[in-house]
Amino acid sequence: MKKALMALAACALIASCQQKGKTEANAENADSVAVDSMVSDSVRYEGVIPAADGPGIRYQLALANDSTDGFSLVMTYLEAENGADKAFYYNGKKEDVKKTVDGKEKSGYKLNLGKEEDAEYFLLLNDSTLRMVDKDLKEAVSGGAKYDLKLKK
């Protein structure tokens, strides 16, 4: 009798472990579907911005097309570590910014990457171009086009 109860308990334990694995797999699939949904329901911009100590930083920015105002940003430092690229990932909520610059009304986005001083600002030039600017939405003195992200379709 004792052996039968032990065998039954062992079977129950094995069955519960197998069910848990299935549940975790289903949860992982649900997460990947949510991420894919964010990517498919967004506007995507890409570009390579100059870097002081390397060939550049590749920006891949996805802005949500819904009421969440979310963003996903991948900043890849090209040839950063012994010739290998190094990527940093950020997610958050974008803020619409409007300021008067040199007598003209300008519109853009503020992306909070963590601390306030870590925010990135992009000026909305037209339907297909964002330009990296400072917090006052002022462009670089020279080479403005070097700081552009272009719409990807």
GROMACS elastic network, one bead per residue, 0.5 to 0.9 nm:
[ bonds ]
;  ai    aj funct       b0    kb
    1     4     6  0.51348   500
    1     5     6  0.64109   500
    1     6     6  0.87680   500
    2     5     6  0.52600   500
    2     6     6  0.63135   500
    2     7     6  0.87157   500
    3     6     6  0.50921   500
    3     7     6  0.61392   500
    3     8     6  0.85787   500
    4     7     6  0.51130   500
    4     8     6  0.61517   500
    4     9     6  0.86169   500
    5     8     6  0.50325   500
    5     9     6  0.61051   500
    5    10     6  0.85620   500
    6     9     6  0.50793   500
    6    10     6  0.61252   500
    6    11     6  0.86447   500
    7    10     6  0.50766   500
    7    11     6  0.62260   500
    7    12     6  0.86731   500
    8    11     6  0.51464   500
    8    12     6  0.62474   500
    8    13     6  0.86613   500
    9    12     6  0.50966   500
    9    13     6  0.61726   500
    9    14     6  0.86944   500
   10    13     6  0.50816   500
   10    14     6  0.62321   500
   10    15     6  0.86086   500
   11    14     6  0.51628   500
   11    15     6  0.60967   500
   11    16     6  0.85791   500
   12    15     6  0.51208   500
   12    16     6  0.61184   500
   12    17     6  0.86451   500
   13    16     6  0.52304   500
   13    17     6  0.62841   500
   13    18     6  0.87713   500
   14    17     6  0.51924   500
   14    18     6  0.63258   500
   14    19     6  0.87750   500
   15    18     6  0.52181   500
   15    19     6  0.63104   500
   15    20     6  0.87589   500
   16    19     6  0.51426   500
   16    20     6  0.62540   500
   16    21     6  0.88577   500
   17    20     6  0.51721   500
   17    21     6  0.65240   500
   17    22     6  0.89727   500
   18    21     6  0.53127   500
   18    22     6  0.66413   500
   18    23     6  0.89765   500
   19    22     6  0.51712   500
   19    23     6  0.63756   500
   19    24     6  0.88276   500
   20    23     6  0.50892   500
   20    24     6  0.62686   500
   20    25     6  0.86228   500
   21    24     6  0.52080   500
   21    25     6  0.61846   500
   21    26     6  0.86408   500
   22    25     6  0.50963   500
   22    26     6  0.61939   500
   22    27     6  0.86625   500
   23    26     6  0.50775   500
   23    27     6  0.62156   500
   23    28     6  0.86890   500
   24    27     6  0.50026   500
   24    28     6  0.61953   500
   24    29     6  0.86319   500
   25    28     6  0.51162   500
   25    29     6  0.62582   500
   25    30     6  0.86934   500
   26    29     6  0.50727   500
   26    30     6  0.62342   500
   26    31     6  0.87294   500
   27    30     6  0.50482   500
   27    31     6  0.62841   500
   27    32     6  0.87478   500
   28    31     6  0.51066   500
   28    32     6  0.63128   500
   28    33     6  0.86763   500
   29    32     6  0.51550   500
   29    33     6  0.61982   500
   29    34     6  0.86981   500
   30    33     6  0.50808   500
   30    34     6  0.62885   500
   30    35     6  0.87764   500
   31    34     6  0.51082   500
   31    35     6  0.63293   500
   31    36     6  0.86441   500
   32    35     6  0.50681   500
   32    36     6  0.60832   500
   32    37     6  0.84698   500
   33    36     6  0.50282   500
   33    37     6  0.60336   500
   33    38     6  0.87114   500
   34    38     6  0.63604   500
   34    39     6  0.87770   500
   35    38     6  0.51703   500
   35    39     6  0.63847   500
   35    40     6  0.87215   500
   36    39     6  0.51168   500
   36    40     6  0.61139   500
   36    41     6  0.85619   500
   37    40     6  0.51387   500
   37    41     6  0.60191   500
   37    42     6  0.86543   500
   38    41     6  0.53163   500
   38    42     6  0.63727   500
   38    62     6  0.85179   500
   38    63     6  0.89045   500
   38    64     6  0.68374   500
   38    65     6  0.89467   500
   38    70     6  0.88176   500
   38    71     6  0.89722   500
   38    72     6  0.87815   500
   39    42     6  0.55686   500
   39    43     6  0.82277   500
   39    44     6  0.83199   500
   39    62     6  0.69306   500
   39    63     6  0.86678   500
   39    64     6  0.79664   500
   39    72     6  0.85511   500
   40    43     6  0.83261   500
   41    63     6  0.86357   500
   41    64     6  0.62589   500
   41    65     6  0.59446   500
   41    66     6  0.77222   500
   42    62     6  0.57886   500
   42    63     6  0.52412   500
   42    65     6  0.50620   500
   42    66     6  0.80924   500
   42    71     6  0.85372   500
   43    61     6  0.81609   500
   43    62     6  0.55012   500
   43    63     6  0.51995   500
   43    64     6  0.64831   500
   43    65     6  0.67441   500
   43   151     6  0.74328   500
   43   152     6  0.76939   500
   43   153     6  0.81734   500
   44    60     6  0.72152   500
   44    61     6  0.56010   500
   44    63     6  0.64296   500
   44    64     6  0.89007   500
   44   150     6  0.82958   500
   44   151     6  0.58412   500
   44   152     6  0.54189   500
   44   153     6  0.73561   500
   45    59     6  0.78341   500
   45    60     6  0.59486   500
   45    61     6  0.51121   500
   45    62     6  0.64131   500
   45    63     6  0.83398   500
   45   128     6  0.82121   500
   45   129     6  0.78124   500
   45   130     6  0.77543   500
   45   149     6  0.54925   500
   45   150     6  0.51034   500
   45   152     6  0.54611   500
   45   153     6  0.87971   500
   46    58     6  0.72606   500
   46    59     6  0.54560   500
   46    61     6  0.62724   500
   46    62     6  0.88493   500
   46   148     6  0.83182   500
   46   150     6  0.54011   500
   46   151     6  0.66322   500
   46   152     6  0.67547   500
   47    57     6  0.82488   500
   47    58     6  0.57451   500
   47    59     6  0.54162   500
   47    60     6  0.69754   500
   47   146     6  0.87026   500
   47   147     6  0.77846   500
   47   148     6  0.63074   500
   47   150     6  0.62438   500
   48    55     6  0.89625   500
   48    56     6  0.59649   500
   48    57     6  0.53370   500
   48    59     6  0.60635   500
   48    60     6  0.89454   500
   48   146     6  0.76888   500
   48   147     6  0.74899   500
   48   148     6  0.78640   500
   48   149     6  0.75300   500
   49    55     6  0.88874   500
   49    56     6  0.54964   500
   49    57     6  0.51781   500
   49    58     6  0.63739   500
   49    59     6  0.73298   500
   49   132     6  0.85448   500
   49   146     6  0.61348   500
   49   147     6  0.52605   500
   49   148     6  0.74044   500
   49   149     6  0.83953   500
   50    54     6  0.79810   500
   50    55     6  0.68032   500
   50    57     6  0.63583   500
   50    58     6  0.89416   500
   50   146     6  0.69436   500
   50   147     6  0.73867   500
   51    54     6  0.54986   500
   51    55     6  0.62934   500
   51    57     6  0.61587   500
   51    77     6  0.81936   500
   51    78     6  0.89613   500
   52    55     6  0.82015   500
   52    56     6  0.78877   500
   53    56     6  0.81183   500
   53    80     6  0.83849   500
   54    57     6  0.81254   500
   54    77     6  0.76837   500
   54    78     6  0.66690   500
   54    79     6  0.66914   500
   54    80     6  0.67491   500
   55    77     6  0.82243   500
   55    78     6  0.60767   500
   55    79     6  0.71572   500
   55    80     6  0.87866   500
   56    76     6  0.84542   500
   56    77     6  0.63272   500
   56    78     6  0.56953   500
   56    79     6  0.84406   500
   57    75     6  0.63293   500
   57    76     6  0.54100   500
   57    78     6  0.58368   500
   58    74     6  0.78344   500
   58    75     6  0.56893   500
   58    77     6  0.65025   500
   58    78     6  0.71213   500
   58    87     6  0.89267   500
   59    73     6  0.70115   500
   59    74     6  0.58842   500
   59    76     6  0.65988   500
   59    77     6  0.89844   500
   59   149     6  0.74674   500
   60    72     6  0.81073   500
   60    73     6  0.56953   500
   60    74     6  0.51363   500
   60    75     6  0.66115   500
   60    76     6  0.83754   500
   60   149     6  0.83265   500
   61    71     6  0.71077   500
   61    72     6  0.58333   500
   61    74     6  0.65575   500
   61    75     6  0.85800   500
   61   149     6  0.84157   500
   62    70     6  0.84062   500
   62    71     6  0.55394   500
   62    72     6  0.51391   500
   62    73     6  0.64479   500
   62    74     6  0.89693   500
   63    69     6  0.71626   500
   63    70     6  0.61083   500
   63    72     6  0.67066   500
   63    73     6  0.87195   500
   63    94     6  0.79459   500
   64    67     6  0.79356   500
   64    68     6  0.69836   500
   64    69     6  0.56773   500
   64    70     6  0.51646   500
   64    71     6  0.59363   500
   64    72     6  0.83734   500
   65    68     6  0.80761   500
   65    69     6  0.72151   500
   65    70     6  0.83427   500
   66    69     6  0.63543   500
   66    70     6  0.81295   500
   67    70     6  0.82343   500
   68    71     6  0.89291   500
   68    93     6  0.72495   500
   68    94     6  0.89336   500
   69    92     6  0.84269   500
   69    93     6  0.54535   500
   69    94     6  0.56342   500
   69    95     6  0.75779   500
   70    91     6  0.73251   500
   70    92     6  0.55375   500
   70    94     6  0.58015   500
   71    90     6  0.80870   500
   71    91     6  0.56045   500
   71    92     6  0.54621   500
   71    93     6  0.57676   500
   71    94     6  0.61565   500
   71   111     6  0.77018   500
   72    89     6  0.75302   500
   72    90     6  0.58108   500
   72    92     6  0.67893   500
   72    93     6  0.87465   500
   73    88     6  0.81794   500
   73    89     6  0.58878   500
   73    90     6  0.50695   500
   73    91     6  0.63028   500
   73    92     6  0.88233   500
   73   111     6  0.89546   500
   73   113     6  0.89747   500
   74    87     6  0.65666   500
   74    88     6  0.56955   500
   74    90     6  0.64168   500
   74    91     6  0.88870   500
   75    86     6  0.82847   500
   75    87     6  0.55754   500
   75    88     6  0.52087   500
   75    89     6  0.65808   500
   75    90     6  0.82904   500
   76    80     6  0.86771   500
   76    85     6  0.63818   500
   76    86     6  0.54526   500
   76    88     6  0.62779   500
   76    89     6  0.87189   500
   77    80     6  0.54789   500
   77    81     6  0.88066   500
   77    84     6  0.87304   500
   77    85     6  0.55604   500
   77    86     6  0.51790   500
   77    87     6  0.61892   500
   77    88     6  0.82848   500
   78    81     6  0.85851   500
   78    83     6  0.78030   500
   78    84     6  0.69939   500
   78    86     6  0.67461   500
   78    87     6  0.85873   500
   79    82     6  0.67557   500
   79    86     6  0.73932   500
   80    83     6  0.60257   500
   80    84     6  0.58112   500
   80    85     6  0.53113   500
   80    86     6  0.59065   500
   81    84     6  0.51244   500
   81    85     6  0.65846   500
   81    86     6  0.69333   500
   82    85     6  0.86073   500
   90   112     6  0.87396   500
   90   113     6  0.61607   500
   90   114     6  0.85142   500
   91   111     6  0.88541   500
   91   112     6  0.85642   500
   91   113     6  0.74602   500
   92   111     6  0.73352   500
   92   112     6  0.67817   500
   92   113     6  0.73647   500
   92   114     6  0.88898   500
   93   110     6  0.88162   500
   93   111     6  0.68808   500
   93   112     6  0.72545   500
   94   109     6  0.62930   500
   94   110     6  0.57029   500
   94   112     6  0.70717   500
   95   108     6  0.84470   500
   95   109     6  0.55328   500
   95   110     6  0.50395   500
   95   111     6  0.66231   500
   95   112     6  0.83315   500
   96   107     6  0.73552   500
   96   108     6  0.60051   500
   96   110     6  0.64777   500
   97   106     6  0.82027   500
   97   107     6  0.57299   500
   97   108     6  0.51197   500
   97   109     6  0.54531   500
   97   110     6  0.65947   500
   97   121     6  0.87919   500
   97   123     6  0.87941   500
   97   137     6  0.85160   500
   98   105     6  0.69157   500
   98   106     6  0.56144   500
   98   108     6  0.64489   500
   98   109     6  0.85272   500
   98   137     6  0.84269   500
   99   104     6  0.82023   500
   99   105     6  0.57872   500
   99   106     6  0.54026   500
   99   107     6  0.67058   500
   99   108     6  0.86301   500
   99   136     6  0.71458   500
   99   137     6  0.70517   500
  100   103     6  0.58098   500
  100   104     6  0.52386   500
  100   106     6  0.59321   500
  100   107     6  0.88592   500
  100   136     6  0.86577   500
  100   137     6  0.85509   500
  101   104     6  0.52731   500
  101   105     6  0.63555   500
  101   106     6  0.66106   500
  101   136     6  0.77106   500
  101   137     6  0.71777   500
  101   138     6  0.68516   500
  102   105     6  0.84758   500
  106   123     6  0.73426   500
  106   124     6  0.78007   500
  106   125     6  0.87380   500
  106   137     6  0.72910   500
  107   122     6  0.87160   500
  107   123     6  0.60860   500
  107   124     6  0.58290   500
  107   125     6  0.82998   500
  107   137     6  0.80501   500
  108   121     6  0.71053   500
  108   122     6  0.53866   500
  108   125     6  0.83831   500
  108   130     6  0.81065   500
  108   131     6  0.88411   500
  108   137     6  0.73709   500
  109   120     6  0.82026   500
  109   121     6  0.56869   500
  109   122     6  0.52374   500
  109   123     6  0.65618   500
  109   124     6  0.75762   500
  110   119     6  0.65655   500
  110   120     6  0.58372   500
  110   122     6  0.66475   500
  110   135     6  0.81525   500
  111   118     6  0.87227   500
  111   119     6  0.54457   500
  111   120     6  0.51601   500
  111   121     6  0.63454   500
  111   122     6  0.82852   500
  112   115     6  0.71574   500
  112   116     6  0.67646   500
  112   117     6  0.86678   500
  112   118     6  0.66787   500
  112   120     6  0.66530   500
  112   121     6  0.88891   500
  113   116     6  0.78006   500
  113   117     6  0.87086   500
  113   118     6  0.55136   500
  113   119     6  0.53840   500
  113   120     6  0.73302   500
  114   117     6  0.82205   500
  114   118     6  0.60986   500
  114   119     6  0.72807   500
  115   118     6  0.51845   500
  115   119     6  0.71149   500
  116   119     6  0.57227   500
  117   120     6  0.86859   500
  119   135     6  0.83776   500
  120   132     6  0.74712   500
  120   133     6  0.79535   500
  120   134     6  0.78388   500
  120   135     6  0.78964   500
  121   131     6  0.82715   500
  121   132     6  0.58351   500
  121   133     6  0.55303   500
  121   134     6  0.61043   500
  121   135     6  0.61049   500
  121   136     6  0.86914   500
  121   137     6  0.71085   500
  122   125     6  0.89805   500
  122   130     6  0.57469   500
  122   131     6  0.51457   500
  122   133     6  0.55954   500
  122   134     6  0.80828   500
  122   135     6  0.89298   500
  122   137     6  0.74399   500
  122   148     6  0.88438   500
  122   149     6  0.89597   500
  123   129     6  0.84949   500
  123   130     6  0.54875   500
  123   131     6  0.50246   500
  123   132     6  0.63266   500
  123   133     6  0.63669   500
  123   137     6  0.63320   500
  123   138     6  0.84554   500
  123   139     6  0.83553   500
  124   127     6  0.76702   500
  124   128     6  0.85602   500
  124   129     6  0.65129   500
  124   131     6  0.66933   500
  125   128     6  0.77791   500
  125   129     6  0.55693   500
  125   130     6  0.57308   500
  125   131     6  0.68071   500
  126   129     6  0.54768   500
  126   130     6  0.73980   500
  127   130     6  0.85125   500
  127   151     6  0.80690   500
  128   149     6  0.83763   500
  128   150     6  0.57930   500
  128   152     6  0.83216   500
  129   148     6  0.64616   500
  129   149     6  0.57263   500
  129   151     6  0.61329   500
  130   147     6  0.83817   500
  130   148     6  0.56279   500
  130   149     6  0.51160   500
  130   150     6  0.65950   500
  130   151     6  0.81611   500
  131   139     6  0.78538   500
  131   144     6  0.75866   500
  131   145     6  0.75300   500
  131   146     6  0.85841   500
  131   147     6  0.54615   500
  131   149     6  0.61311   500
  131   150     6  0.87856   500
  132   137     6  0.84757   500
  132   139     6  0.73778   500
  132   140     6  0.85101   500
  132   144     6  0.84920   500
  132   147     6  0.53487   500
  132   148     6  0.64099   500
  132   149     6  0.78942   500
  133   136     6  0.76988   500
  133   137     6  0.52969   500
  133   138     6  0.55482   500
  133   140     6  0.67697   500
  133   144     6  0.89549   500
  133   147     6  0.79948   500
  134   137     6  0.52383   500
  134   138     6  0.55737   500
  134   139     6  0.67907   500
  134   140     6  0.80616   500
  135   138     6  0.74043   500
  136   139     6  0.88784   500
  138   141     6  0.87588   500
  139   142     6  0.83371   500
  139   144     6  0.64709   500
  139   147     6  0.88827   500
  140   143     6  0.68692   500
  140   144     6  0.56870   500
  140   147     6  0.83304   500
  141   144     6  0.72861   500
  142   145     6  0.87483   500
  143   146     6  0.55338   500
  143   147     6  0.75830   500
  144   147     6  0.56450   500
  144   148     6  0.73126   500
  145   148     6  0.53238   500
  145   149     6  0.89193   500
  146   149     6  0.88575   500
